[in-house]
Amino acid sequence: MGKQESGGEGEESGLPLFESTSARFRGIYRVFASTILVGICLIWVYRVTNIPQPGEAGRWAWIGMLVAEFWFSLYWIITQSVRWDVTYRRPFKDRLSHRYEDKLPGVDIFICTADPKMEPPTLVVNTLLSVLAYNYPTEKLNVYVSDDGGSEFTFYALLEAASFAKYWTPFCKKFNIEPRSPQAYFALHSDVHDVKYGQEWLEIKKLYEDMKNRIESAVETGKIPEETKMQHKGFSEWNLKVSKNDHQPIVQIITDGRDTNAMDNDGCRLATMVYVSREKRPQQPHHFKAGAVNALLRVSSEISKAPFILLLDCDMYANNADSIREALCFFLDGKYGHEIAFVQHPQNYSNLTKDDIYGSGCFVINAVELAGLGGYGAALFCGTGCFHRRECLFGKKYTKDYRGQRNTESQNTIDRSIQELEESAKAVVTCSYEKGTKWGKEMGLIYGCPVEDIVSGLAIQCRGWKSIYYNPERKGFLGISPNTLDLALIQQKRWCEGLFQIFFSKYCPFIYGHGKIMLGAQMGYCLYLLWAPLSFPTMCYVAVPPLCLLHGIPLFPKVSSPWFLAFAYVFVAKNVYSIIEALQCGSSLKAWWNLQRMWLIRRITSYFFAFFDTIKRQLGLSETDFALTDKVMTEDVTKRYEQEVMEFGSPSIMYTVLATSALLNLLSLVWGTSRVAMDIDSEASEQLISQVFLCGILVMINLPVYQALFFRSDKGHVPSSVIFKSVLLLTLACLMPIY
């Protein structure tokens, strides 16, 4: 899939279904990057040729800085792999409709939820309703909801959603509304005067509010109406002893898309909807989300077996009604489509603050880095918002004579009853089914890693398949980002641990991908796999210069020295380019600054602890765990988040490290500034000015930390226990001699 190319000729038409184009000004960027590399090399030369003599103060601090700068430089070189040739894709869905409208393939949609308390049923319902309303023939859609919580309230919510969908789907298609998640739509159009179809809008909103109230009331009271239980046989599954981690397999077909009499309010066929809760037993491994997805793969093979699959998290609703058609442009293209295993959309969020206080927007990652990896045909599989070719998830290897599955009709089993389908599906989601099979190894998502999506995508690519990264102008999916610092850091720690585990495993891209994917793709993977060890050079730069400043030990060249120009150029050039890149990707200057703060915080907290936890797992001292991100917040926490006030309310050890770092740099800035201002020896002052400047930058970055330490009285301030520990650690650090 070369650059400046289009997909090839189809059987009926010479027009391509998609095109690939390279980002502009890549040549200029390569020249610019080369100048930074020259500056980096000069910094290495300076460090190596000016190491203090044995016994001289600051020798080991200098060597530490040398190692830190060497690692920063290597990591920067790795980042260039995803910027060297950024590639964008553009599908032509009108051509798809012209060529395939009468024989569009079936699509199975997987929605995964795991805990009805952390992921409320109304959240799941909104995601479900958004995909049921796609601009796609509903009889070709099959939606499977995996409930790893085994909750009858989630099942009840799906029944309510199935009834409401008979009105919601026709309403969406009749008026072509966006987005098609009811919660998101009514939040954007809260007043009937905002829309032209007032009466129908009022009716559909009332139906939605009534449905939502019934679901929330059932969850709050812990009781489902008896008349509802009597109407559906599925509730009998909960007559047995059912708990989250101990229950029999449950498969319930809520709506049967094969039934020509099952119609919505406009007389159109309904999509198939299936509730799945795989069997769980104590002491039996269930492999978290990877196990849930693999269970859905087997269940869907029994019921619909559509050739393409969309995988979604329960909090990631469909924001673009044409996403399926756009994805199929890649799969069904005549020249390149048969090579493509999956099409990944970026993860975007609906609840970001104006200036993205916790740096969750990933503007540059989405617009540049992931597109750069996609240019190698090695787009990352990110676990949600991804369209898959079913055969690839079942372990099929790509061969040159493979031309794609030409039977694009969904393979529904017409001659089997609902009960027969349910029973056969239950048989493939028992605890014992996978024993002695290739599931979790060569079939389905791979087990044993918290980021099963990344490693599974790599395995698919190493079987010869290509993958596409597609970032449409109208975002395909919108989710919910963490709205407290604690949740944001926990999420980053989990991701970082999983990514670093991949680097240590047999799936390390440089080993597993050698000769199978391009070197640039191998480096691109490691851009994320090496987040954890990046914590150490960051820790060094945050702690060593301020400590040396307190002891009057210079670590950088004098301002008048020619060597200073190398440091100054690399610092200014990288940050100016970073700002320009962020602004071009839709960020703001303040959001860029917030992201710099979050990169610093993540590296000295989440990534730092993730490194040690990963080492413990490699040594067999702990086991892989999976932490859900809570989607439910209190009103005061939500208010502070909307006001972009950072949340520090828990006594986490991460906050102790963060507060200690912030206090150290504040103390060093005050001490260093006064020393430079009062020092008669201008040469000594000239040597220390760079460290004073560095401390000043770090103090500016940490301003929200100081506010939470000294000035705030709300529940989001830093706890006194954290302050006490930080002051104690700061005192010990300042008393330590510098070697």
C-alpha positions in Angstrom: 0.0 0.0 0.0 2.4 2.6 -1.2 2.1 6.3 -0.8 0.3 8.5 -3.3 -1.5 5.4 -4.3 -5.1 4.3 -4.5 -6.7 0.9 -4.0 -6.8 -1.1 -7.2 -9.4 -1.9 -9.8 -12.5 -3.8 -8.8 -14.2 -6.4 -10.8 -17.0 -4.2 -11.9 -15.2 -0.8 -12.0 -11.8 0.7 -12.4 -12.4 3.2 -9.5 -10.5 2.5 -6.3 -12.4 2.3 -2.9 -9.7 4.2 -1.0 -6.5 6.2 -1.5 -3.3 6.7 0.5 -1.4 10.0 0.7 1.7 11.1 2.4 1.8 14.1 4.8 3.2 17.3 3.3 6.6 18.8 4.0 8.2 15.4 5.0 11.4 16.4 3.2 11.7 19.6 5.2 11.0 17.7 8.4 13.8 15.2 7.7 16.3 18.0 7.2 15.1 19.6 10.5 15.3 16.3 12.4 18.9 15.8 11.0 19.9 19.1 12.6 18.6 18.0 16.0 20.5 14.8 15.6 23.7 16.8 15.1 22.9 18.8 18.2 22.4 15.5 20.2 25.7 14.2 19.0 27.4 17.4 20.2 25.8 17.0 23.6 27.2 13.4 23.8 30.7 14.6 22.9 30.5 17.3 25.5 29.4 14.9 28.2 32.0 12.3 27.4 34.9 14.7 27.1 34.1 16.7 30.3 33.5 13.9 32.9 34.9 15.0 36.2 38.0 13.2 37.5 37.7 10.5 40.1 37.2 12.0 43.5 36.0 15.3 42.0 32.5 16.4 43.3 29.6 15.6 41.0 31.4 12.8 39.0 28.6 10.3 39.4 25.9 12.9 39.0 27.6 13.8 35.7 27.7 10.2 34.6 24.0 9.8 35.5 23.2 12.8 33.3 25.2 11.3 30.5 23.3 8.0 30.7 20.0 9.9 30.9 20.7 12.0 27.9 21.9 9.0 26.0 18.6 7.2 26.7 16.6 10.3 25.8 18.5 10.5 22.5 17.9 6.9 21.6 14.2 7.3 22.4 14.0 10.4 20.3 15.5 8.4 17.4 12.8 5.8 17.9 10.1 8.5 17.7 11.4 9.5 14.3 10.2 6.1 12.9 6.6 7.2 13.1 7.3 10.7 11.8 9.4 9.8 8.8 6.6 9.0 6.4 3.2 9.8 7.9 0.4 8.3 5.7 -3.3 9.2 5.6 -6.2 7.1 4.2 -9.3 8.3 2.4 -12.2 5.9 1.6 -14.8 6.4 -1.1 -18.0 5.1 0.4 -20.2 6.3 -2.5 -18.2 3.9 -4.8 -18.7 1.1 -2.3 -22.5 1.7 -2.4 -22.5 1.8 -6.2 -20.5 -1.5 -6.4 -21.7 -3.6 -3.4 -25.1 -2.1 -2.1 -27.0 -5.3 -3.1 -24.5 -7.6 -1.6 -23.0 -5.8 1.5 -21.5 -8.3 3.9 -22.8 -9.0 7.4 -21.1 -7.4 10.3 -20.9 -8.7 13.9 -20.5 -6.1 16.6 -18.9 -7.0 19.9 -19.6 -4.8 23.0 -17.7 -5.7 26.2 -18.6 -4.7 29.7 -17.3 -6.2 32.9 -18.9 -4.5 36.0 -22.4 -3.0 36.3 -21.2 -0.6 39.1 -18.2 0.9 37.3 -19.8 0.6 33.9 -23.5 1.4 34.5 -26.1 -0.4 32.3 -27.3 2.9 30.8 -23.7 3.4 29.5 -23.8 0.0 27.8 -27.3 0.8 26.4 -26.2 4.0 24.8 -23.3 2.3 23.0 -25.7 -0.4 21.9 -28.3 2.0 20.5 -25.6 4.0 18.6 -24.5 0.9 16.7 -28.0 -0.4 16.0 -28.7 2.9 14.2 -25.8 2.7 11.8 -26.5 3.6 8.1 -26.4 0.0 7.2 -29.0 -2.7 6.5 -30.1 -3.8 10.0 -30.7 -7.4 8.9 -27.0 -7.6 8.2 -26.1 -6.4 11.7 -25.6 -8.7 14.7 -24.8 -7.2 18.0 -23.2 -9.3 20.8 -22.9 -7.9 24.4 -20.4 -9.6 26.6 -21.3 -9.1 30.3 -18.4 -10.4 32.4 -20.2 -9.1 35.4 -23.0 -11.7 34.8 -25.6 -9.1 35.9 -29.3 -9.5 35.4 -29.5 -5.7 35.4 -27.4 -5.5 32.3 -29.6 -8.1 30.7 -32.7 -6.2 31.7 -31.2 -3.0 30.2 -30.7 -4.8 26.9 -34.3 -5.9 26.9 -35.3 -2.3 27.4 -32.9 -1.1 24.7 -34.3 -3.6 22.2 -37.8 -2.2 22.7 -36.6 1.4 22.5 -34.5 0.7 19.4 -37.7 0.0 17.4 -38.4 3.8 17.7 -34.8 5.2 18.0 -33.3 3.6 14.9 -36.1 4.8 12.5 -35.9 8.3 14.1 -32.1 8.5 13.5 -32.4 7.4 9.9 -35.4 9.5 9.1 -33.8 12.8 10.2 -30.2 11.7 9.7 -29.1 12.8 13.1 -25.6 12.6 14.6 -24.5 11.3 17.1 -26.7 8.3 17.4 -26.1 7.7 21.1 -29.3 9.0 22.7 -27.4 10.4 25.8 -24.9 12.2 23.6 -27.6 13.4 21.1 -29.9 14.9 23.8 -27.0 16.5 25.6 -26.2 18.4 22.4 -29.8 19.2 21.7 -31.3 19.8 25.1 -34.0 22.1 23.9 -36.8 21.3 21.4 -36.3 24.7 19.8 -32.9 23.4 18.6 -34.5 21.0 16.1 -37.0 21.3 13.3 -38.9 18.1 14.0 -40.2 19.2 17.4 -43.1 16.8 18.1 -41.3 13.6 17.1 -38.2 14.8 19.1 -40.3 15.3 22.2 -41.9 11.8 21.8 -38.6 10.1 21.3 -36.9 11.9 24.2 -39.8 11.0 26.5 -39.4 7.3 25.5 -35.7 7.5 26.2 -36.1 9.2 29.6 -38.7 6.7 30.6 -36.4 3.8 29.6 -33.4 5.3 31.4 -35.4 5.9 34.5 -36.7 2.3 34.6 -33.1 1.0 34.2 -31.7 3.3 36.8 -34.5 2.6 39.2 -34.0 -1.2 38.9 -30.3 -0.8 39.6 -30.8 1.5 42.5 -33.5 -0.6 44.2 -31.8 -3.9 43.2 -35.0 -5.2 41.9 -36.4 -5.9 38.4 -40.2 -5.6 38.0 -41.8 -9.0 38.3 -44.0 -8.5 35.2 -40.8 -7.9 33.2 -39.3 -11.1 34.5 -42.4 -13.1 33.6 -42.2 -11.8 30.0 -38.7 -13.2 29.1 -37.4 -16.7 29.8 -33.9 -15.3 30.1 -34.4 -14.2 33.7 -34.6 -17.9 34.7 -30.8 -18.0 34.4 -30.6 -15.9 37.5 -32.8 -18.3 39.5 -29.6 -20.3 40.1 -26.8 -19.1 42.3 -25.1 -16.4 40.1 -22.3 -14.2 41.2 -19.8 -12.2 39.1 -17.1 -14.8 39.3 -19.1 -17.9 39.8 -21.9 -18.7 37.3 -23.0 -21.0 34.5 -22.7 -19.9 30.8 -25.6 -17.6 29.8 -26.5 -16.9 26.2 -29.8 -15.2 25.3 -30.9 -14.1 21.8 -32.9 -11.0 22.6 -33.9 -10.2 19.0 -33.6 -12.7 16.1 -32.5 -10.9 12.9 -33.7 -14.0 10.9 -37.3 -13.4 11.8 -38.9 -11.5 8.9 -41.8 -10.5 11.2 -39.5 -8.7 13.7 -39.9 -5.1 12.6 -39.1 -1.7 13.9 -41.7 1.2 14.0 -41.0 1.9 10.3 -41.4 -1.7 9.1 -37.7 -2.4 8.7 -36.0 -5.7 9.9 -34.4 -5.7 13.3 -30.7 -6.5 13.9 -29.9 -9.6 15.8 -29.1 -8.9 19.5 -27.4 -11.4 21.8 -26.5 -11.3 25.5 -23.5 -13.4 26.5 -22.0 -14.1 29.9 -19.4 -16.8 29.7 -19.1 -19.4 32.4 -16.9 -18.4 35.4 -15.7 -20.5 38.3 -13.4 -19.8 41.2 -9.8 -20.8 40.5 -10.5 -21.0 36.8 -8.6 -18.5 34.7 -10.8 -16.3 32.6 -8.2 -14.1 30.9 -10.1 -10.8 31.4 -11.1 -8.9 28.2 -9.2 -11.3 25.9 -11.2 -14.2 27.2 -14.4 -12.3 26.8 -13.7 -11.4 23.2 -12.6 -15.0 22.3 -15.9 -16.2 23.8 -17.8 -13.8 21.6 -15.9 -15.0 18.6 -17.1 -18.6 19.2 -20.7 -17.6 20.1 -21.0 -15.4 16.9 -19.6 -18.3 14.9 -22.5 -20.4 16.1 -25.2 -17.8 15.4 -24.2 -15.3 12.6 -20.6 -15.8 11.5 -20.4 -12.5 9.7 -17.1 -12.1 7.8 -16.3 -8.7 9.5 -16.3 -7.8 13.2 -16.4 -4.5 15.0 -15.0 -4.5 18.5 -16.1 -1.9 21.0 -15.7 -1.1 24.7 -19.1 -0.4 26.4 -18.2 3.3 26.9 -17.2 3.9 23.3 -20.3 4.9 21.4 -20.5 5.2 17.6 -20.2 8.8 16.6 -20.3 8.4 12.8 -23.2 6.6 11.2 -21.2 5.6 8.1 -18.2 4.0 9.9 -19.1 0.5 8.7 -19.3 1.6 5.1 -16.0 3.5 5.4 -14.2 0.5 6.9 -15.5 -1.8 4.2 -14.0 0.4 1.6 -10.6 -0.9 2.8 -11.6 -4.5 3.1 -13.4 -4.8 -0.2 -11.0 -2.8 -2.4 -10.0 -4.8 -5.5 -6.2 -4.4 -5.3 -5.3 -4.1 -1.6 -8.4 -5.2 0.3 -7.5 -8.9 0.6 -4.3 -8.0 2.4 -6.0 -6.1 5.2 -6.7 -7.8 8.5 -8.1 -4.8 10.5 -9.0 -1.2 10.3 -8.3 0.8 13.5 -9.9 4.1 14.5 -8.2 6.4 17.1 -9.5 6.5 20.6 -11.3 9.9 21.1 -13.3 11.1 24.0 -16.4 13.1 24.5 -15.7 14.5 28.0 -12.4 16.3 27.5 -12.1 19.7 29.1 -11.4 22.7 27.0 -7.6 22.5 27.5 -7.5 18.7 28.2 -6.3 19.0 31.8 -5.1 15.3 32.0 -3.7 15.0 28.6 -6.0 12.3 27.4 -6.8 13.8 24.0 -3.7 12.3 22.4 -4.0 14.8 19.5 -0.4 14.3 18.2 -0.5 10.5 18.8 -3.7 10.2 16.9 -2.9 12.5 14.0 0.8 11.8 13.5 2.3 8.8 15.4 -0.4 6.2 14.7 -0.7 7.4 11.1 3.0 7.0 10.8 2.8 3.4 12.0 -0.1 2.8 9.7 2.2 3.9 6.8 4.1 0.7 7.3 0.9 -1.3 7.1 1.3 -2.0 10.8 -1.4 0.1 12.5 -1.7 -0.7 16.2 -4.7 -2.7 17.3 -6.0 -0.6 20.3 -8.7 -2.8 21.6 -11.8 -0.7 20.7 -13.0 1.1 17.6 -11.5 -1.6 15.4 -13.0 -3.5 12.4 -11.6 -7.0 11.9 -11.6 -9.6 9.2 -13.0 -12.7 11.1 -10.5 -15.1 9.5 -7.6 -13.2 10.8 -8.8 -13.4 14.4 -9.1 -17.2 14.0 -5.4 -17.4 13.2 -5.4 -17.6 9.4 -2.0 -16.8 7.8 -1.9 -14.5 4.8 -0.8 -16.0 1.5 -0.2 -14.3 -1.8 -3.0 -16.4 -3.5 -5.6 -15.3 -0.9 -8.2 -13.0 -2.5 -10.5 -12.4 0.4 -13.8 -14.1 1.4 -16.0 -13.4 -1.6 -19.2 -14.7 0.0 -20.2 -11.5 1.6 -23.6 -12.7 2.9 -23.9 -13.2 6.6 -24.0 -16.9 7.3 -27.0 -17.1 9.6 -28.1 -20.6 10.4 -31.7 -20.5 9.1 -32.9 -23.9 9.9 -32.1 -23.9 13.7 -34.4 -22.6 16.4 -33.4 -19.9 18.9 -33.1 -22.5 21.7 -30.8 -24.7 19.6 -28.6 -21.8 18.8 -28.5 -20.7 22.5 -27.6 -24.2 23.6 -24.8 -24.7 21.0 -23.5 -21.2 21.9 -23.4 -22.0 25.6 -21.3 -25.1 24.9 -18.4 -23.0 23.5 -18.2 -20.5 26.5 -17.7 -23.0 29.3 -14.5 -22.9 31.4 -13.3 -26.2 30.0 -13.8 -25.4 26.3 -10.4 -23.8 25.6 -8.4 -26.5 27.4 -6.0 -28.2 25.0 -6.9 -25.8 22.1 -5.0 -23.0 20.4 -7.3 -20.3 21.9 -5.3 -17.5 23.4 -2.2 -18.6 21.7 -2.7 -18.9 17.9 -6.5 -18.2 17.8 -8.3 -15.2 19.0 -6.8 -12.5 21.3 -3.6 -13.6 23.0 -3.6 -14.3 26.7 -1.2 -13.4 29.5 -0.8 -9.6 28.9 -2.8 -6.7 30.2 -2.7 -5.1 26.7 -3.9 -8.1 24.8 -5.0 -5.9 21.9 -1.5 -4.6 21.1 0.2 -8.0 21.2 -2.7 -9.7 19.2 -2.4 -7.0 16.5 1.4 -7.6 16.3 0.8 -11.4 16.0 -1.7 -10.9 13.2 0.8 -8.6 11.3 3.5 -11.2 11.7 1.3 -13.7 10.0 1.6 -11.6 6.9 -1.4 -9.3 7.1 -1.5 -5.6 6.8 -3.5 -3.2 9.0 -5.0 0.2 8.3 -5.1 3.2 10.6 -8.0 5.5 9.7 -8.6 8.8 11.4 -11.8 10.3 9.8 -12.7 14.0 10.0 -15.8 13.1 11.9 -14.6 10.8 14.7 -15.9 7.3 14.4 -16.2 6.6 18.1 -16.2 8.6 21.3 -15.5 7.3 24.8 -15.1 8.5 28.3 -11.6 9.6 29.6 -10.6 9.5 33.2 -11.6 12.7 35.0 -9.4 12.4 38.1 -5.6 12.4 38.2 -5.7 9.1 40.2 -7.7 7.3 37.6 -5.6 8.7 34.8 -2.4 7.5 36.4 -3.8 4.1 37.2 -4.9 3.7 33.6 -1.5 4.8 32.3 0.3 2.4 34.8 -1.8 -0.5 33.5 -1.1 0.3 29.9 2.6 0.9 30.6 3.0 -2.5 32.5 1.3 -4.4 29.7 3.4 -2.7 27.0 6.7 -3.3 28.9 5.7 -6.9 29.4 5.5 -7.3 25.6 9.0 -6.0 25.3 10.3 -8.7 27.7 8.2 -11.5 26.1 8.7 -13.6 23.0 6.5 -11.0 21.2 9.2 -8.2 21.4 8.9 -6.6 18.0 12.6 -6.7 17.3 12.6 -10.5 17.8 9.1 -11.7 17.0 8.7 -9.2 14.2 12.2 -9.6 12.7 11.8 -10.3 9.0 8.0 -10.2 9.2 7.3 -6.5 9.6 9.4 -3.5 8.6 12.1 -2.1 10.9 10.3 1.2 11.1 7.2 -0.7 12.4 9.3 -2.5 14.9 10.7 0.8 16.2 7.2 2.3 16.2 5.9 -0.4 18.5 8.8 0.2 20.8 7.9 3.9 21.0 5.1 2.7 23.4 6.6 -0.5 24.7 9.5 1.5 26.2 7.5 4.0 28.2 8.4 2.3 31.5 12.3 2.6 31.3 11.8 6.2 30.2 11.0 7.0 33.8 14.6 6.7 34.9 16.2 9.4 32.7 13.2 11.6 33.6 13.7 10.9 37.3 17.4 11.8 36.8 16.6 15.1 35.1 14.0 16.0 37.8 16.2 15.2 40.8 19.9 15.4 40.0 20.2 19.0 38.6 18.3 20.6 41.5 20.3 18.6 44.1 23.5 19.6 42.4 22.3 23.2 42.3 21.8 23.1 46.1 25.5 22.0 46.5 26.8 24.4 43.9 27.8 21.7 41.4 27.4 22.7 37.7 26.2 20.1 35.2 25.8 22.2 32.1 28.3 24.3 30.1 28.6 28.1 30.7 26.3 30.3 28.7 29.3 31.8 27.0 30.6 28.4 25.9 30.1 27.2 22.4 28.9 23.9 23.9 25.9 25.7 25.4 24.5 26.3 21.9 24.0 22.5 21.3 21.9 22.2 24.5 20.0 25.4 23.7 19.3 24.5 20.1 18.0 20.9 20.9 15.8 22.3 23.7 14.3 25.2 21.7 14.0 23.3 18.4 12.3 20.3 19.9 9.8 22.3 22.0 9.0 24.8 19.2 8.3 22.0 16.8 6.3 20.1 19.4 4.1 23.2 19.9 3.6 23.7 16.1 2.8 20.0 15.7 0.3 20.1 18.5 -1.5 23.2 17.1 -1.6 21.6 13.7 -3.3 18.5 15.2 -6.1 20.5 16.8 -4.7 21.1 20.2 -4.3 24.5 22.0 -1.2 26.1 23.5 -2.5 25.6 27.0 -3.5 22.0 26.2 0.1 21.4 24.9 1.4 22.8 28.2 -1.0 20.6 30.2 0.3 17.6 28.2 3.9 18.4 29.1 2.9 18.4 32.7 1.1 15.1 32.4 4.1 13.5 30.5 6.3 14.5 33.5 3.8 13.3 36.1 3.3 10.0 34.2 7.0 9.3 33.9 7.9 9.8 37.5 4.8 8.0 38.9 2.9 5.6 36.6 5.8 4.6 34.4 8.2 4.4 37.4 6.1 2.0 39.4 5.0 0.1 36.2 8.7 -0.7 35.6 9.2 -2.3 39.0 5.8 -4.1 38.9 6.8 -5.6 35.5 10.1 -6.8 36.7 8.3 -8.4 39.7 6.1 -10.2 37.2 9.0 -11.3 35.1 10.6 -12.8 38.2 7.3 -14.6 39.1 6.7 -12.5 42.2 3.3 -11.4 41.1 0.6 -12.2 38.6 -1.0 -10.2 35.8 -4.0 -8.2 36.9 -6.6 -6.0 35.2 -7.9 -2.8 36.6 -11.1 -1.3 35.3 -11.4 2.5 35.0 -14.4 3.7 37.0 -16.9 5.6 34.8 -19.0 6.9 37.8 -17.9 10.2 39.5 -19.3 12.3 42.4 -20.8 15.7 41.6 -18.0 17.7 43.3 -15.2 15.7 41.5 -17.0 16.3 38.2 -17.3 20.0 38.9 -13.6 20.4 39.6 -12.8 18.4 36.5 -15.0 20.7 34.3 -13.2 23.7 35.9 -9.9 22.1 35.1 -8.8 21.8 38.7 -6.5 18.8 39.2 -7.6 16.1 41.7 -5.1 15.0 44.4 -7.5 13.7 47.0 -6.1 10.2 47.7 -3.0 9.3 49.8 -1.4 7.5 46.8 2.3 6.8 46.9 2.4 8.3 43.4 1.5 11.7 44.9 4.3 11.4 47.5 6.8 11.0 44.7 5.2 13.9 42.7 5.0 16.2 45.7 8.7 15.5 46.7 9.8 16.3 43.2 7.9 19.5 43.1 9.1 20.7 46.5 12.7 19.8 45.7 12.7 21.9 42.5 10.9 24.8 44.3 13.6 24.8 47.1 16.4 24.6 44.5 15.0 27.4 42.4 14.7 29.7 45.4 18.2 28.7 46.7 19.8 28.8 43.2 18.2 32.1 42.2 19.4 33.8 45.4 22.9 32.3 45.0 23.2 33.4 41.4 21.9 36.9 42.3 24.2 37.4 45.3 27.3 35.6 43.9 30.1 38.0 43.2 31.9 35.3 41.1 30.1 35.8 37.8 31.8 32.7 36.3 30.3 30.4 39.0 26.9 32.0 38.4 27.2 31.5 34.7 27.8 27.8 35.2 24.7 27.4 37.4 22.3 29.5 35.4 21.2 26.5 33.2 20.2 24.5 36.3 18.3 27.5 37.7 16.4 27.8 34.4 15.6 24.0 34.4 14.3 24.2 38.0 12.2 27.3 36.9 10.6 25.3 34.1 9.8 22.4 36.4 8.3 24.8 39.0 6.1 26.3 36.4 5.0 22.8 35.3 4.2 21.9 39.0 2.1 25.0 39.8 -1.1 22.9 40.2 0.8 20.7 42.7 1.8 23.7 44.8 -1.8 24.9 44.8 -3.0 21.5 46.0 -0.2 21.5 48.6 -0.5 24.9 50.1 -3.6 26.8 49.0 -6.6 24.5 48.4 -9.1 23.4 51.0 -11.4 21.3 48.9 -11.5 17.5 48.9 -9.1 17.5 45.9 -6.1 18.9 47.9 -3.0 16.9 48.7 -3.6 14.9 52.0 -1.5 15.9 55.0 0.0 12.4 55.2 1.4 12.9 51.7 2.8 16.3 52.6 4.5 14.8 55.7 6.1 12.0 53.7 7.2 14.3 51.0 8.9 16.8 53.4 10.7 13.9 55.1 11.9 12.5 51.8 13.0 16.0 50.7 15.0 16.5 53.9 16.8 13.2 53.5 17.5 14.0 49.8 19.0 17.4 50.7 21.2 15.9 53.4 22.7 13.3 51.1 26.2 14.0 49.7 26.6 14.4 46.0 29.3 12.2 44.4 
